[in-house]
Each structure stands twice: as C-alpha cells, then as structure tokens.
C-alpha cells in the first residue's frame, strides 16, 4: 500500500501545522477559483455584448485566467499533496504540475507588469488607442510565451524519487529536484533567475511605468491653468463673429469629451494601482525570505524545520494576491454599476420633470389661446374670472 503522511512519525506540533496549512490552502484555492471564475464570466459576457473589451478589461481577463491556474495548480494541488504527503501522480504528472505552477506564477506576474505599462501608454499617448489595443494583444501573447519559456526548466529538474530503506509495499515517493543539479552553484543560480524574472525585473518595469505616469500628470497639472485652451477660440471669435457660436460649441464638445476620457483613464489607473500594490504587498515578504533562504541554506550551511515551515506560510501569503485581485475588480465593477444605475435614475427623473414641464407649458399655452379667443367675444374681466374660478389658469 502507499504510505501516507500519518504513517510517518510526526509530533503534535508538526501535525497541527500540517492541518492548518491544508485548511489555508483549500480555503484560498476555493476563494480564488470562485472569484476569478466570476470575473471571467463577467468579462466574457461584456465581450460578447460590446464585441471588444477595453484595454484594462482585456488585461484583467488574462490576469483572472492566470490566477485561476495559480489557484488550481499551486493552491489546490499543494493542498492535496499535503493530505497524501506521498506523491501519487507518477513522474509525468510531477513534471506537468511543477511546470504549470511556474507557468501560472510567471503569467500572473507578467500580466501585472503589463497592466502598469498599459496605464503608462494610455496616459502618455492617449490619442493612439487603435494601435494601442493591437499592441496590448501582442504584449499578452508575449507574456504567455515568456512564461512558458521560463517554466521549461521545471520539466528537467523535477522527478519522482522513492525514499530509500523502505519495502516495495511501503514505498514512499516524492516529486523533488534531488539529483537534478550536477554542480553546487546551479540550484542557487536557478533560484536567483526565478527571483529576477518573476519579481525583480517586473518590479522595475512597474516602477518605471508609474514614474513616467507621475511625471506626465505633474507636467499636465503645471502646464494647464483654469483658462487654458481658451485664448485661441476667443481670438478666432473676435476675428470671425459669424462663426462664434460654432467655435464655442465645438470647444465645449471637445472639452467635455476630454474630461470624460480623463475620468475613465483615472478610474482604470486606480484599479491598476490597487492590483499592483496587492502584488507587491503579497509577494515582497516571500522574495525577501527567498533571498534569506539562499544565504542561510547555501552559503552559511544552516537550516531548520521551523524556518522551512514559516517559508511555506509566507508562500501561501504571496498567493493570496490571486484571491484579492477579483475582489478589487469586483469592487470596481460594482461601483461602476451603481454609478450607471444612479445616472439612469437621475436621467429618468430629469426626463419626467421635463415631460411634465413641457406638458404644463403646452396646457397653459392652449388655455391662454382659449382665453384670447374668448376675449374677442366677451368682456376680458368676465373671461379671466371664469377661467380662474374653474382652475384653468
């Protein structure tokens, strides 16, 4: 029979830690799967209705897809592995699961960095939207391709090994990297590569993008004043009085359109900021502990079970970003829906008031017409008194 975790000697503290870890993994995986599937359903429905998603929604669609992979292959699979402890999937599934775990994490990180680049382009080059949408699609294809390439080493280094000293009936197998590295420096080098590709480089891209955004917004706020853009229309209106009304209407229309574009851009900017802050807050402790692990394990030759156990909890905390991302989008989507509903109610109330006002004006005009006709035949005082008493005016 296959040896499970309970058949291996463990003290009460280790058993308690394992059960807590299992509960955390299954809870996070359930929340992440449900939340991101809801986001995928909403965005897919919007895509079928609108024929084309906005760039930020298109990016969030890919982020939700990557987070679903994180929930399935990183959270749920690790939870099942904790339950059985012994790897029961064989060598092929060992390689596939480890490959998909890295693919999901890389894709989620790369899409998060692409969101920052997208917001930077949208604010610095707001008029190039057609080319921008095509570019975003190419960037997403490149993100998934890069994630696939960076995950390929997992297929080579992971394998299933049987624990020595056990009989054939009580065999104990694990999916590990033991024996995959031929020299001492290869393992820390691969860990540093994943740290750079999955965190350091995307973090640099994010910081550069938002630094350029801040510069653009600061320049825009200092270069425009309350009367900016009004000098030229005024001069034109003085020169060509016959076209004054046309220029004024065009200026107001352009100003309103630009204001709406700025408002929509800032809304999507805040969503991207929250997603990126979530990524940094969740994953920064993990990568700091990863660097600490490299120093302690490979250079100082020191390790402890307590440190490794804490390292697993920090890794779980990092993957909570896959749970929080759909919450952020859901809050934004709900706020947008509430605003649209309030706007519709406000327009409906305004239309009803205008309809009632127009009806009253028409009724008053009609009654005045009757009074005017009647005044040609009878005395004005008698007519107005009669109309007033009957409630017609």
C-alpha positions as CSV (number, residue, x, y, z in Angstrom):
1,X,0.0,0.0,0.0
2,X,1.0,3.6,-0.5
3,X,2.4,5.3,2.6
4,X,0.6,8.4,3.6
5,X,1.6,11.2,5.9
6,X,0.0,9.8,9.0
7,X,2.2,6.7,8.8
8,X,5.3,8.8,9.2
9,X,6.4,9.8,12.6
10,X,5.4,13.3,13.4
11,X,5.0,15.2,16.7
12,X,1.9,17.1,17.7
13,X,3.3,20.5,16.6
14,X,4.1,19.2,13.1
15,X,0.7,17.5,12.8
16,X,-1.1,20.8,13.9
17,X,1.0,22.8,11.4
18,X,0.2,20.5,8.6
19,X,-3.6,20.6,9.2
20,X,-3.5,24.4,9.5
21,X,-1.6,24.6,6.2
22,X,-4.1,22.2,4.5
23,X,-7.0,24.3,5.7
24,X,-5.4,27.5,4.4
25,X,-4.6,26.1,1.0
26,X,-8.0,24.7,0.4
27,X,-9.7,27.9,1.6
28,X,-7.6,30.1,-0.6
29,X,-8.0,27.9,-3.6
30,X,-11.8,27.8,-3.2
31,X,-12.0,31.6,-2.9
32,X,-9.6,32.2,-5.8
33,X,-11.3,29.8,-8.1
34,X,-14.8,31.2,-7.4
35,X,-13.7,34.8,-7.5
36,X,-11.7,34.6,-10.7
37,X,-14.3,32.5,-12.5
38,X,-16.9,35.2,-11.7
39,X,-14.5,37.8,-13.2
40,X,-14.0,35.7,-16.3
41,X,-17.8,35.2,-16.7
42,X,-18.4,39.0,-16.3
43,X,-15.7,40.0,-18.8
44,X,-16.7,37.3,-21.3
45,X,-20.3,38.5,-21.1
46,X,-19.2,42.1,-21.6
47,X,-17.0,41.0,-24.6
48,X,-20.0,39.2,-26.2
49,X,-22.1,42.3,-25.8
50,X,-19.6,45.0,-26.7
51,X,-17.8,43.0,-29.3
52,X,-14.5,44.4,-27.9
53,X,-13.2,44.9,-24.4
54,X,-11.4,48.0,-23.1
55,X,-7.6,47.5,-22.7
56,X,-7.8,47.3,-18.9
57,X,-10.6,44.8,-19.0
58,X,-8.7,42.7,-21.6
59,X,-5.7,42.7,-19.2
60,X,-7.8,41.8,-16.2
61,X,-9.3,38.9,-18.3
62,X,-5.8,37.5,-18.7
63,X,-4.9,38.2,-15.1
64,X,-8.0,36.3,-13.9
65,X,-7.1,33.3,-16.2
66,X,-3.6,33.3,-14.7
67,X,-5.0,33.5,-11.2
68,X,-7.3,30.5,-11.9
69,X,-4.2,28.5,-12.8
70,X,-2.5,29.6,-9.6
71,X,-5.5,28.5,-7.6
72,X,-5.7,25.1,-9.2
73,X,-2.1,24.1,-9.6
74,X,-0.4,26.0,-6.7
75,X,-3.1,26.1,-4.0
76,X,-5.4,23.2,-4.6
77,X,-2.7,20.8,-5.8
78,X,-0.4,21.6,-2.9
79,X,-3.3,21.1,-0.5
80,X,-4.0,17.6,-1.9
81,X,-0.2,16.9,-1.7
82,X,-0.3,17.9,2.0
83,X,-3.1,15.5,2.6
84,X,-1.5,12.5,0.9
85,X,2.1,13.7,1.6
86,X,3.4,11.0,-0.6
87,X,3.3,11.9,-4.3
88,X,0.8,9.6,-6.0
89,X,0.7,11.1,-9.5
90,X,3.8,9.5,-11.1
91,X,6.7,11.1,-12.9
92,X,4.7,12.5,-15.8
93,X,2.2,14.4,-13.6
94,X,5.1,15.5,-11.3
95,X,6.7,17.4,-14.2
96,X,3.4,18.7,-15.6
97,X,2.2,20.1,-12.3
98,X,5.5,21.7,-11.5
99,X,5.6,23.2,-15.0
100,X,2.1,24.6,-14.7
101,X,2.8,26.0,-11.2
102,X,5.6,28.1,-12.6
103,X,3.7,29.0,-15.7
104,X,0.8,30.3,-13.6
105,X,3.1,32.4,-11.3
106,X,5.1,33.8,-14.2
107,X,1.9,34.7,-16.2
108,X,0.3,36.4,-13.3
109,X,3.4,38.5,-12.6
110,X,4.0,39.4,-16.3
111,X,0.3,40.4,-16.7
112,X,0.6,42.6,-13.6
113,X,3.6,44.3,-15.1
114,X,1.8,44.7,-18.4
115,X,-1.0,46.5,-16.6
116,X,1.4,49.1,-15.5
117,X,2.8,49.5,-19.0
118,X,-0.7,49.8,-20.4
119,X,-1.6,52.6,-18.0
120,X,1.6,54.4,-18.8
121,X,0.8,54.3,-22.5
122,X,-2.8,55.3,-22.0
123,X,-1.8,58.4,-20.1
124,X,1.2,59.4,-22.1
125,X,-0.2,58.6,-25.6
126,X,-4.0,58.9,-25.2
127,X,-4.7,59.5,-28.9
128,X,-3.2,56.3,-30.2
129,X,-5.9,54.0,-28.9
130,X,-6.3,51.8,-32.1
131,X,-2.6,50.9,-32.3
132,X,-2.5,50.6,-28.5
133,X,-5.2,47.9,-28.5
134,X,-3.3,45.9,-31.1
135,X,-0.1,46.3,-29.1
136,X,-1.7,45.1,-25.9
137,X,-2.8,41.9,-27.6
138,X,0.7,41.3,-28.8
139,X,2.1,42.0,-25.3
140,X,-0.3,39.5,-23.8
141,X,0.8,36.8,-26.3
142,X,4.4,37.7,-25.4
143,X,3.7,37.4,-21.7
144,X,2.3,33.9,-22.0
145,X,5.1,32.9,-24.4
146,X,7.7,34.2,-22.0
147,X,6.0,32.5,-19.1
148,X,6.1,29.2,-21.0
149,X,9.8,29.5,-21.8
150,X,10.8,30.5,-18.3
151,X,8.9,27.5,-16.9
152,X,10.5,24.9,-19.2
153,X,13.4,24.1,-16.7
154,X,10.8,22.6,-14.4
155,X,10.3,19.7,-16.8
156,X,14.0,18.9,-16.5
157,X,14.8,19.3,-12.8
158,X,11.7,17.7,-11.2
159,X,11.3,14.0,-11.0
160,X,9.7,11.3,-8.7
161,X,12.2,9.6,-6.4
162,X,11.5,6.8,-3.9
163,X,12.6,7.1,-0.3
164,X,15.4,4.6,0.4
165,X,15.2,1.9,3.1
166,X,11.5,1.0,2.5
167,X,10.0,-2.1,1.2
168,X,8.1,-2.3,-2.1
169,X,4.8,-2.4,-0.2
170,X,5.6,0.6,1.9
171,X,7.2,2.7,-0.8
172,X,7.2,6.4,-0.3
173,X,7.7,8.7,-3.4
174,X,8.1,12.4,-3.7
175,X,8.3,14.9,-6.5
176,X,11.7,16.6,-5.9
177,X,14.7,18.1,-7.6
178,X,17.2,15.9,-5.8
179,X,20.0,14.9,-8.1
180,X,19.0,17.2,-10.9
181,X,21.8,19.7,-10.3
182,X,25.2,18.5,-11.3
183,X,27.2,21.2,-9.5
184,X,26.7,23.1,-6.3
185,X,26.1,26.6,-7.9
186,X,23.3,25.5,-10.2
187,X,20.5,25.4,-7.7
188,X,21.1,28.9,-6.2
189,X,21.6,30.3,-9.7
190,X,18.2,28.9,-10.8
191,X,16.6,30.4,-7.7
192,X,18.1,33.8,-8.4
193,X,16.9,33.5,-12.0
194,X,13.3,32.9,-10.9
195,X,13.7,35.8,-8.4
196,X,14.9,38.1,-11.2
197,X,12.4,37.0,-13.9
198,X,9.4,36.7,-11.6
199,X,9.9,39.7,-9.3
200,X,12.9,42.0,-9.7
201,X,12.5,42.8,-13.5
202,X,8.7,43.1,-13.4
203,X,9.1,45.3,-10.3
204,X,11.5,47.6,-12.2
205,X,9.1,47.8,-15.1
206,X,6.3,48.7,-12.7
207,X,8.3,51.4,-11.0
208,X,9.5,53.0,-14.3
209,X,5.9,53.0,-15.7
210,X,4.4,54.7,-12.7
211,X,7.3,57.1,-12.5
212,X,6.6,58.2,-16.1
213,X,2.9,58.4,-15.2
214,X,3.6,60.7,-12.3
215,X,5.8,62.9,-14.4
216,X,3.1,63.2,-17.1
217,X,0.4,64.1,-14.6
218,X,2.6,66.6,-12.8
219,X,3.5,68.2,-16.1
220,X,-0.1,68.3,-17.2
221,X,-1.2,69.9,-13.9
222,X,1.5,72.6,-14.1
223,X,1.2,73.4,-17.8
224,X,-2.5,73.9,-17.8
225,X,-4.5,76.5,-15.9
226,X,-8.2,77.4,-15.4
227,X,-8.2,79.4,-18.7
228,X,-6.0,77.0,-20.7
229,X,-7.1,76.5,-24.2
230,X,-9.5,79.5,-24.2
231,X,-7.2,82.2,-25.8
232,X,-7.3,80.8,-29.3
233,X,-11.1,80.4,-29.5
234,X,-11.6,83.9,-28.2
235,X,-9.2,85.4,-30.8
236,X,-11.0,83.5,-33.5
237,X,-14.4,84.6,-32.3
238,X,-13.2,88.3,-32.4
239,X,-12.0,87.8,-36.0
240,X,-14.9,85.9,-37.3
241,X,-18.0,86.9,-35.5
242,X,-20.2,84.9,-37.9
243,X,-18.7,81.6,-36.7
244,X,-18.6,82.4,-33.0
245,X,-21.4,80.0,-32.0
246,X,-19.8,77.1,-34.0
247,X,-16.4,77.5,-32.4
248,X,-17.9,77.8,-28.9
249,X,-20.0,74.6,-29.3
250,X,-17.0,72.7,-30.7
251,X,-14.8,73.9,-27.9
252,X,-17.3,72.8,-25.3
253,X,-17.9,69.4,-27.0
254,X,-14.1,68.8,-27.1
255,X,-13.7,69.8,-23.5
256,X,-16.5,67.5,-22.4
257,X,-15.0,64.6,-24.4
258,X,-11.6,65.2,-23.0
259,X,-13.0,65.4,-19.5
260,X,-14.8,62.1,-19.9
261,X,-11.6,60.5,-21.3
262,X,-9.5,61.7,-18.4
263,X,-12.1,60.5,-15.9
264,X,-12.2,57.0,-17.4
265,X,-8.4,56.9,-17.6
266,X,-8.1,57.8,-13.9
267,X,-10.6,55.2,-12.9
268,X,-8.7,52.4,-14.7
269,X,-5.5,53.8,-13.3
270,X,-6.7,53.4,-9.7
271,X,-7.7,49.8,-10.5
272,X,-4.2,49.0,-11.8
273,X,-2.6,50.7,-8.8
274,X,-4.6,48.6,-6.4
275,X,-3.7,45.4,-8.3
276,X,0.0,46.2,-8.4
277,X,0.0,47.2,-4.7
278,X,-1.6,43.9,-3.9
279,X,1.1,42.1,-5.9
280,X,3.9,44.0,-4.0
281,X,2.4,43.6,-0.5
282,X,1.7,39.9,-1.0
283,X,4.9,38.8,-2.8
284,X,7.6,41.0,-1.3
285,X,7.8,39.0,2.0
286,X,8.2,35.8,0.0
287,X,11.0,37.0,-2.1
288,X,12.8,38.6,0.9
289,X,12.6,35.2,2.7
290,X,13.7,33.5,-0.6
291,X,16.9,35.6,-0.6
292,X,17.3,34.8,3.1
293,X,16.9,31.1,2.3
294,X,19.7,31.3,-0.3
295,X,22.1,32.9,2.1
296,X,21.4,30.6,5.0
297,X,21.0,27.3,3.1
298,X,23.7,27.6,0.5
299,X,26.2,29.9,1.9
300,X,26.0,29.6,5.7
301,X,25.0,25.9,5.5
302,X,22.3,26.4,8.1
303,X,18.7,25.3,8.1
304,X,15.8,24.5,10.4
305,X,12.4,22.9,10.2
306,X,10.8,26.0,11.8
307,X,12.3,28.3,9.1
308,X,11.1,26.0,6.3
309,X,7.6,25.8,7.8
310,X,7.5,29.6,8.1
311,X,8.7,29.8,4.5
312,X,5.6,27.8,3.4
313,X,3.2,30.1,5.2
314,X,4.9,33.1,3.6
315,X,4.5,31.5,0.2
316,X,0.8,31.0,0.9
317,X,0.5,34.6,1.8
318,X,2.0,35.5,-1.5
319,X,-0.6,33.6,-3.4
320,X,-3.4,35.5,-1.7
321,X,-3.0,38.1,-4.4
322,X,-4.9,35.6,-6.6
323,X,-7.8,35.9,-4.2
324,X,-7.6,39.7,-3.8
325,X,-7.4,40.5,-7.5
326,X,-11.1,39.5,-8.3
327,X,-12.2,41.4,-5.1
328,X,-10.6,44.5,-6.4
329,X,-12.2,44.1,-9.8
330,X,-15.5,43.2,-8.3
331,X,-15.5,46.3,-6.1
332,X,-14.6,48.5,-9.2
333,X,-17.3,46.7,-11.3
334,X,-20.0,47.2,-8.6
335,X,-19.1,50.8,-8.1
336,X,-19.3,51.4,-11.8
337,X,-22.7,49.6,-11.9
338,X,-24.0,51.7,-9.0
339,X,-22.9,54.9,-10.8
340,X,-24.5,53.9,-14.0
341,X,-27.7,53.0,-12.2
342,X,-27.7,56.3,-10.4
343,X,-27.1,58.1,-13.6
344,X,-30.0,56.3,-15.3
345,X,-32.3,57.1,-12.4
346,X,-31.2,60.8,-12.5
347,X,-31.8,60.9,-16.2
348,X,-35.2,59.3,-15.8
349,X,-36.2,61.8,-13.1
350,X,-34.9,64.7,-15.2
351,X,-36.8,63.4,-18.3
352,X,-40.0,63.0,-16.3
353,X,-39.7,66.6,-14.9
354,X,-39.0,67.9,-18.4
355,X,-42.0,66.0,-19.8
356,X,-44.3,67.3,-17.0
357,X,-42.9,70.8,-17.5
358,X,-43.5,70.7,-21.2
359,X,-47.0,69.3,-20.7
360,X,-47.8,72.1,-18.3
361,X,-46.4,74.7,-20.7
362,X,-48.4,73.3,-23.5
363,X,-51.6,73.2,-21.4
364,X,-51.1,76.8,-20.3
365,X,-50.4,77.9,-23.9
366,X,-53.6,76.1,-25.0
367,X,-55.7,77.7,-22.3
368,X,-54.3,81.2,-23.0
369,X,-55.3,80.7,-26.6
370,X,-58.8,79.9,-25.5
371,X,-58.9,82.9,-23.3
372,X,-57.6,85.1,-26.1
373,X,-60.3,83.8,-28.5
374,X,-63.0,84.3,-25.8
375,X,-61.9,87.8,-25.2
376,X,-62.8,88.8,-28.7
377,X,-66.5,88.0,-27.9
378,X,-67.0,88.8,-24.3
379,X,-65.6,91.1,-21.6
380,X,-62.0,90.3,-20.6
381,X,-62.8,90.6,-16.9
382,X,-65.6,88.0,-17.1
383,X,-63.5,85.6,-19.0
384,X,-60.4,85.7,-16.8
385,X,-62.7,85.5,-13.7
386,X,-64.5,82.4,-15.1
387,X,-61.2,80.7,-16.1
388,X,-59.6,81.3,-12.7
389,X,-62.6,80.0,-10.8
390,X,-62.7,76.8,-12.9
391,X,-59.0,76.2,-12.2
392,X,-57.9,76.5,-15.8
393,X,-55.1,79.1,-15.2
